[in-house]
């Protein structure tokens, strides 16, 4: 009786298994955070069916690069972080994935040894690691937002991505793609506050906190950067566009500080949050990213003020999610 039941169960599982379903994974080796994403996908209907696993590690590659006198990612940083990425990959592999893709972003583009470091990590992990261009990064951020928020109408959409080392804006209108590739991001902006406003050496000092006295000046730094660098297309579209923020700065750091668990924030709410939190010392900030969390608020608020953005929706999506979603299209 038991054998009969087992046989029936096995044959039933085979009969009802969906041949279109498979598990895929992606790693996003970012400038300040390394992320893993595993999902079941439907290769026939070209969609993500179920998220199986997500995790992120605070690996400060860009902070290490900014302190490096040789403009290289230090060997000690690589030796410390690679085993942690290996452990993350081991977790990913427990999900019987058919395909694993990995991308490396800004810090690996900028560092003199970035390509070599990516090749070394690829060899150690035994998976391909591609150092992608900023244009590719912007596009993957766009696809990740579409996947996470299930967006179908993209006519008035701008996806805004800020990470540890770069900033991107991406929009598609009437078949034409518009991209802003910015160099002001979490670590670089924090270091501007240290250097320009506090007269400190970012190679020796890591945190600008507290910077309540320099709050308005920090906002002006961000606003000036937006005025001078954002293309006319985005400036014209900004006040009426639907803005969706992805990446660690907007969707994680800023969203959590303004309204933890929320999926959007307004300019006024962000301004009030910055006013209150710019007075905090590092010891009063409960975050693994405490040295840049508060300056992230000033960076995003400065841009919102300069571009007249009243509200930003957020999607806690990784480039890995965009990588998988795009591969199905």
C-alpha positions in Angstrom: 0.0 0.0 0.0 2.8 2.4 0.9 4.8 1.5 -2.2 1.7 2.2 -4.4 1.2 5.6 -2.7 4.8 6.6 -3.3 4.7 5.5 -6.9 1.5 7.5 -7.5 3.0 10.5 -5.8 6.2 10.4 -8.0 4.2 10.0 -11.2 1.9 12.8 -10.2 4.8 15.1 -9.5 6.3 14.3 -12.9 2.9 14.8 -14.6 2.3 18.2 -13.1 5.9 19.5 -13.2 6.0 22.6 -15.4 8.7 22.2 -18.1 8.8 25.9 -18.6 9.9 26.6 -15.0 13.5 26.8 -14.0 15.5 28.5 -11.2 18.0 31.2 -12.2 20.3 33.3 -10.1 22.3 36.5 -10.4 25.0 38.3 -8.3 25.4 42.1 -8.3 28.9 43.1 -7.2 28.3 46.7 -6.4 30.5 49.5 -5.1 29.1 49.3 -1.5 26.9 46.3 -1.5 27.0 42.8 -3.1 23.6 41.3 -3.7 22.3 37.9 -4.6 18.9 37.1 -6.2 17.4 33.7 -7.0 14.0 33.2 -8.7 11.9 30.6 -10.5 11.2 31.9 -14.0 8.7 30.8 -16.6 10.7 30.6 -19.9 7.5 30.2 -21.9 5.5 33.1 -20.5 8.8 35.2 -20.1 8.2 36.2 -16.5 9.5 35.8 -13.0 7.2 33.4 -11.1 8.6 33.4 -7.6 11.5 35.0 -5.7 13.3 32.2 -3.8 16.1 34.0 -2.2 17.5 37.5 -1.7 20.5 38.6 0.3 22.9 41.5 0.5 26.4 42.0 2.0 27.8 45.5 3.0 31.1 45.2 1.2 32.6 48.7 0.9 34.8 48.3 -2.2 34.4 52.0 -3.1 35.3 53.3 0.3 38.5 51.2 0.1 39.2 52.6 -3.3 38.6 56.2 -2.3 41.3 55.7 0.5 43.8 54.0 -1.9 46.8 56.2 -2.9 47.2 54.1 -6.0 43.6 54.3 -7.2 43.4 50.5 -6.9 41.2 48.2 -4.8 43.6 47.1 -2.0 44.7 43.5 -1.9 43.6 43.3 1.8 40.0 44.3 0.8 39.9 41.6 -1.9 41.2 39.0 0.5 38.6 40.0 3.1 35.6 40.2 0.8 36.1 37.3 -1.6 35.4 34.5 1.0 32.2 36.3 2.0 31.1 36.4 -1.6 31.9 32.7 -1.8 29.6 32.0 1.2 26.8 34.0 -0.5 27.2 32.0 -3.7 27.1 28.7 -1.7 23.6 29.8 -0.4 22.5 30.5 -4.0 23.6 27.1 -5.2 21.3 25.3 -2.7 18.4 26.3 -4.9 19.2 24.0 -7.8 19.8 26.9 -10.2 20.2 26.3 -13.9 22.1 29.5 -14.6 24.1 32.0 -12.6 25.1 35.4 -14.0 27.2 38.0 -12.2 27.8 41.6 -13.0 30.3 44.1 -11.4 29.6 47.8 -11.5 31.1 51.3 -10.9 34.1 50.5 -8.6 35.3 47.8 -10.9 35.1 50.2 -13.9 36.9 53.0 -12.1 39.7 51.2 -10.2 43.0 50.7 -12.1 42.8 47.0 -11.2 39.1 46.7 -11.4 39.0 44.4 -14.4 41.7 42.2 -12.9 39.9 42.0 -9.5 36.7 41.0 -11.3 38.6 38.3 -13.2 40.1 37.0 -9.9 36.7 36.8 -8.2 35.3 35.1 -11.3 38.0 32.5 -11.2 37.5 31.9 -7.5 33.7 31.6 -7.7 33.9 29.6 -11.0 31.2 31.7 -12.6 31.4 34.4 -15.2 31.6 38.0 -13.8 31.1 40.8 -16.3 32.2 44.3 -15.6 29.3 46.2 -17.2 29.3 49.8 -18.6 27.3 52.6 -16.8 24.8 52.5 -19.7 24.2 48.8 -19.1 23.9 49.4 -15.4 21.2 52.0 -16.1 19.3 49.7 -18.3 19.4 46.8 -15.8 18.2 49.2 -13.1 15.2 50.0 -15.4 14.4 46.4 -16.0 14.7 45.6 -12.2 12.1 48.4 -11.5 9.7 47.1 -14.1 10.0 43.6 -12.6 9.7 44.6 -9.0 6.8 47.1 -9.4 5.1 45.2 -12.3 5.1 48.3 -14.4 3.4 48.1 -17.8 3.0 51.8 -18.7 6.5 53.2 -19.1 5.5 56.3 -21.1 6.1 58.8 -18.3 8.6 56.7 -16.3 12.1 57.6 -15.1 14.0 55.0 -13.1 16.6 56.6 -10.8 19.5 54.5 -9.5 22.1 55.6 -7.0 24.7 53.3 -5.6 28.0 53.6 -3.9 29.9 54.8 -6.9 27.6 56.0 -9.6 24.2 57.5 -10.4 21.9 56.7 -13.4 18.6 57.9 -14.7 16.8 55.9 -17.5 13.8 56.7 -19.6 12.2 55.3 -22.8 9.9 57.5 -24.8 8.6 56.9 -28.3 11.1 54.2 -28.9 14.1 56.4 -27.9 16.2 55.7 -24.8 17.5 58.6 -22.6 20.2 58.0 -20.0 22.0 60.2 -17.5 25.3 58.7 -16.3 26.4 60.6 -13.2 29.5 60.3 -11.1 28.1 61.7 -7.8 26.9 58.8 -5.6 26.9 57.7 -2.0 30.6 57.6 -1.2 31.7 60.4 -3.5 29.1 62.8 -2.1 29.9 61.9 1.5 33.6 62.6 0.7 32.7 66.0 -0.8 31.1 67.0 2.4 34.2 65.9 4.3 36.6 67.7 1.9 34.8 70.8 0.7 32.6 71.7 3.7 34.5 70.2 6.7 38.1 70.6 5.4 39.0 67.0 6.2 40.9 64.4 4.2 38.6 61.6 3.1 41.6 59.3 2.9 42.0 59.7 6.7 38.4 60.4 7.8 35.4 58.2 6.8 32.4 59.9 8.3 31.1 63.5 8.1 28.5 62.9 10.9 27.1 65.0 12.4 26.8 67.7 9.7 23.8 69.7 10.9 25.8 72.9 10.6 26.7 72.1 7.0 23.2 70.7 6.1 22.2 73.6 3.8 25.6 73.8 2.2 25.5 70.0 1.6 22.1 70.4 -0.1 23.6 73.1 -2.3 26.4 70.8 -3.4 23.9 68.3 -4.6 21.7 70.9 -6.2 24.6 72.4 -8.0 25.7 69.1 -9.4 22.1 68.4 -10.7 21.9 71.9 -12.3 25.3 71.4 -14.1 25.1 67.7 -15.1 21.6 66.4 -15.6 20.6 66.6 -19.3 17.9 68.9 -20.5 15.6 66.0 -21.3 15.4 64.9 -17.7 15.1 68.5 -16.3 12.1 69.2 -18.6 10.4 65.9 -17.8 11.2 65.7 -14.1 8.3 67.7 -12.5 5.6 65.6 -14.1 7.3 62.2 -14.5 6.7 59.1 -12.5 10.0 58.5 -10.6 10.9 55.1 -9.4 14.1 54.8 -7.3 16.2 51.6 -7.2 19.6 50.9 -5.8 20.9 51.0 -2.2 20.7 54.7 -1.7 17.2 55.5 -2.7 15.2 52.3 -2.2 17.0 51.1 1.0 18.9 53.9 2.8 16.6 56.9 2.1 13.3 55.0 2.2 14.1 53.2 5.5 15.0 56.5 7.1 12.0 58.4 5.9 9.4 55.7 6.4 10.6 52.1 7.1 8.5 49.6 5.2 7.1 52.3 2.9 7.2 52.3 -0.9 7.5 56.0 -1.6 8.6 59.3 0.0 7.9 62.9 -0.7 10.3 65.9 -0.8 8.8 67.4 2.3 9.0 64.2 4.3 12.7 63.8 3.2 13.5 67.3 4.2 12.1 66.8 7.7 14.0 63.6 8.0 17.3 65.2 7.0 16.7 68.1 9.4 16.3 65.7 12.3 18.9 63.1 11.5 21.8 65.5 10.4 22.4 66.1 14.1 23.2 62.4 14.8 26.6 61.1 15.6 27.8 57.7 14.1 27.2 56.1 17.5 23.5 57.1 17.4 22.9 55.7 13.9 21.8 52.0 13.8 23.0 51.0 10.4 25.9 49.2 8.7 26.1 52.2 6.4 26.1 54.8 9.1 29.0 56.8 7.6 26.9 57.6 4.5 23.3 57.1 5.5 22.6 60.8 6.5 24.6 62.3 3.6 22.4 60.1 1.3 19.4 62.0 2.5 21.1 65.3 1.5 22.2 64.0 -1.9 18.7 62.8 -2.9 16.9 65.8 -1.4 19.3 68.2 -3.2 18.5 66.5 -6.5 14.8 66.5 -5.9 14.8 70.2 -5.1 16.9 71.0 -8.2 14.7 69.0 -10.5 11.4 69.8 -8.8 10.6 66.2 -8.0 7.8 66.1 -5.4 7.6 62.3 -4.9 9.7 59.2 -5.5 8.4 55.6 -5.5 10.9 52.9 -4.5 11.5 49.4 -5.6 13.8 47.2 -3.5 15.2 45.6 -6.6 18.7 44.5 -7.5 20.5 44.6 -10.8 20.4 40.8 -10.6 16.6 40.9 -10.8 16.9 43.1 -13.8 19.4 40.8 -15.3 17.1 37.8 -15.0 14.0 39.7 -16.1 15.8 41.1 -19.2 17.1 37.7 -20.2 13.5 36.5 -20.5 12.5 39.2 -22.9 
